[in-house]
Amino acid sequence: LNLPPPVQEQKYREAQEFILNYVEKAQEQSMIAAVEEAVVEAGDVRNLTISGDGAWLTRGFSSVHGISALCSTTRPKTVDTNWCSKKCSKCQGAESLRHVSSDLFRTFQENHEC
């Protein structure tokens, strides 16, 4: 087979992060516009009726990740999204600090919000 070599992992991650930054900005702008459209349609009233739904990944019924979305009931548009995790990856990574420097670990705990 005359296939090109696979993409280097580091280059792939850099491209992913670059694209993700723009996708997140577009998502935020789109949801802000959806809220404003719903407010205008409701007669400039910001007390909107919305519908929400969510899900947890249920692999083996010990899920640690979930998602949720809020949608406008007057217009079929998403006005907010969120993802949740039962575990904080930064806290898990900082566990290695506990054995290296307890002072540094304590400082991390004081300054970090999950």
N, C-alpha and C positions, 0 to 999 in steps of 0.2 A: 504494500500500500504506500502510496506517495503522500503521506500526511505530514503537515508541519509539526515541529516539536510543541509540546504543551506549553501553555503560558506559565511563566514563573509565578509561584504563589505570592510573592511580595508585590509584583506588578499587578496581579489580579486584585489583591486587597486594596492597593492604592486606587485603582480604577473604581472599585466598589465604593470606597469612602467618598471619592470625588463625586460620583453620580448620586449617592445617597444624600449628600448635602443639598444638592439642587432639587431632588425629589421631595425632601422634607420641607423645603421652602415653598415649593409649588403646592404641596398638600396644605400647608398652613394658610397660604393666600386663598386657596380654593374654599377652605372651610370658613374663613372670615367672610368671603363674598357670599357664601350660602346663608350665613347668619344674617347678613345685611339684606339679602333678598327676602328672607322670611320676615324680617322686621318691617320692611317696606310693604310687603303684602298684607301684614297684620295691621296696617295703619299706623306705623311708627310706634308700636307697642313692643317693648322688649320682653314682656312676659310671654314667652313662646311655649307652645305645647310640643314636646318632643317625644320620641320613642327610642328606647334603648335595647340593645341586645349584646350578649357576650358569650364567650365560650372558653373553656379550659381544655388544653391538650390532655387527652385521657389515656395516655399510654400506660397500661398497667394500673390505672386508677391511682397513680402516685404523681399526678401532674404538678409541675412547678411553673408553667407558663400559661398565661391567658390573655385574651383580647376583649375589647369592648368598643362599641360604636353607638353614637347618638345621632338620630336622624330627625329632620324636621317633618312634622306631620302635614304641613300645608304644601310643602314642596318636597319631592323625593330626592333630597340631597343630604349628604352626611355633614353634620356640623361639628363633630368632635370624635376623636378616636383615642384609645389608650391601650397600652399593653401592661400587663402585671406579671410579677414573678414572686414566688414565695421566698426565693433566696436572692440576696444581693451579690452579684459577681465581684464587686469591689470589696465587700466584706470578706468573701471567701478568699480572695487574693491576698488580703491584708493579714490573714491568719499566719502566713509565713513570717510576718514581722514580729509576731508575738514571741517567737523563739530567738530572733536575732536581736531585737531591741524593744524591750517592754515599754520604754518611754515613747518611742516613735509610734508603737502600736496604740498606746493610750491617747496620744495626740491625734492620731487618725480617727479613733472612736469619737473623740470630743468634737471634731470638725466635720464628720461625715454624716449625711442624712441619706437613708436608703430611699 
